[in-house]
Amino acid sequence: MERVVITGTGVVSPLGIGTEPFWTRLVRGESGISFIEAFEAGGYKVNIAGAVKDFDASGLLGAKEARKLDRFCQFALVAAEQAIQQSRLDLEKTDRERIGVYVGSGIGGIGTLMDQAGTLASRGPGRVSPMLVPAMIPNMAAALISIRYGALGTSMSPVTACSIGNTAIGEAFFHIQAGRSDVMIAGGTEAALHGIALASFSNATALSTRNDDPTRASRPFDRDRDGFVMAEGAGILVLESLTHARERGATILGEVIGYGASSDAYHMVATPEDGHGAARAMRLALKEAKTEPQRVDVISAHATSTVIGDRSETAAIKAVFGAEAYRIPVTANKSMTGHMLGASGAVEAVALLQSLRTGIVPPTVNLQQADESCDLDYTAGTARTAELTVGISNSFGFGGHNSAIVLRKYEQS
């Protein structure tokens, strides 16, 4: 079995564009949540979100090409470019038939779809763009990355709702591990900050209505949490076989050593109170990693800031780690980024990788008084330094999709 390493990362997020700006603000405990500016949200129950600011894809793609693409594809291409550049992968010297792309989106081009629906209603069918379908379908982010870099290997767009980032990384890990690819570009992207999505989530009472205090609205595990905050972004990682990375003299950032996936088989949107599906995914990931629970040094929680979800994940962590659960620091990135939906898992994987490289656990902000059912060490308030070698990251999605990945600090052997 091939060992699988990470050689490049890219991030587009409410905390910044690029891994270093994102990581710097995350460690500081800064929030990327603000009032919605992309459209008039005054008539909505919720008017806050984690929006990506100062984003312009025209520098990479050119203004004409960028205008053709939905924002979720723009995010993915920019994050992929960052990851490829950091990896220093020489595409001219790489067998492109051995390069694959696994990048997913939960919702795809909803902005493009709704814009064109408005065109149909106001101007008739003859004015609907012939590029509507290719611009909106969720697989297009993976396809465009493949086209841009000439990646001729397997290309797939996993759709497992908010579990996508881990699903993509995990399945790419399996692909390289089995010797089917040398390089995989993997991650998730989402740009669903549109009125119709905001209205749907808020009418389902899934979103925080703390409109008067945006930066404190996302508060995982806190007694007074009232829902998640919608956000957007993308996270892309370059994964390689250790053999391939060594042969080309790549700088290795970390290692993927485990992946587990499961289904709750329970409900369309709710999670079971005991977190049995989440626990199963973590156990499978640890088994694949050949790692005992006591060897895990940090947990990156899915932690969306919903009442049921945070309790369920806490129960799952306790079920897997037992008494060790109280020793391991847990961090909740969404307290600062909001919930980037299909992009969250991949962005959080980048953050976990950075933790293992630097020995810093980012804080969980806005945790002032924990829910009585949430009694673990959630790294409340400020970042912490620690000896970190192994970390696990959780991602869960509507429909009961659960995925967990295990990362390890790279140690040459």
C-alpha positions, 0 to 999 in steps of 0.5 A: 500500500502506498503512503499518501502525503499532502504537498499543496493546499489552497483556501478561499474563505471568509477569513481570507484568500490563501492558506496563510491569511486564513490560518493567521486569522483562525489562530487569532480567533477572528470572525469572518461573519458579517452582514450580507452585502451581495443582495438585499437581505433586510426582509429575511429572517437572517441577514448575516453570513460568512462571505468571501471578501475582495475576491476577483478571479479575473487575475487567474482566469481573465475577466471574460472567462471568469464571467462565464463561470459560477462563483463556486467554480471560480473559488475552486480554480483559485484554491487549486492554483494555490495548491498546485503552486505550493506543491511545485508540481511540474506538470510537464514532467508528470504523467497526466494520466496518473493525475486525478481530480476529486472536487465536489460541491453540495449545491453547485451553481445556484446563483447562476440557476436563479439568475437565469430563472429570472431571465426566463420569467422576465425575457422569455425562453429565447434569452436563457443562456445556453451555458446555464447547465454547464455553469451550474452542474456540481461536477463542473468545478472538478471538470474545470480543474482537470481541463486547466491542468490537463489532468487525464486521470479519474475525475469525480465530484462527490456529493455528500452534502456538508461531508463533501470535503472529507469524502473527496480527500478520503476517496482520493486517499484510497485511490492513491493508496491502491496505486491507481494514481500518483497525484490527486487534486481533492477538496470541496467548494461552495457559493450558495449565499443566495436569497433562496438558500438563505430563505430555505435554511432560515425557514427550517430554523437551521440558521442563527438569527443573532442578526444584531451581533454577527461575529458572535452568532456562530457559537458551537457547543455554547448553551445559547447557540441557535443555529449555524451561519451560512458561509462560502469558500473552497479548500483544495489539497494536492495529495501524492503517493510518498514515492512520487513526492520523494522522486520529485523532491517535493516538500511534504506538508503532512500525511493522510493515514485514515478515512472512514465513511458511514450513513446514519440511516436515520433522517433527512436532516437530523442527526441521531442523539447518540451520534452512532453514524459519526462514531462509526465513521471515526472508528473506521478512519482510526482502523484504517490509520492503524491508530488507537484512540489514545494516539490522537492529539487533536479533534477538528469537530464538524460543530455547526452550532446547532443544538442537536448536531453539537450534542450528537457529535459530542456523544460520538466523540465520547463513544469512540474515545471513552475517557480519552475524550476529555484529554483531547483538545477539540476545535470548531473552526466554524465558530469563525468561518461559519458553515461553508457547506460542501467546502467546510471539510476541505478547509478544515482539513487544511486547518488541521494540517496547519495545526500538526505542522505548527503545534497550534490548536485554533480556538473555538470562539463564542463559547462562553458557557457550554451546553451541559451535554457538551462537556469536552475540552473545546479549546474555548476562547484562545488558541493553544500550543501542544505536541501534535502528531495525529489529528482527526477531522469530522464532517457530516451532511444532510441525509446522514452522510458521515466522513472522518479523515486522520492526518499525521505530522510527516515523519520521514522513515 
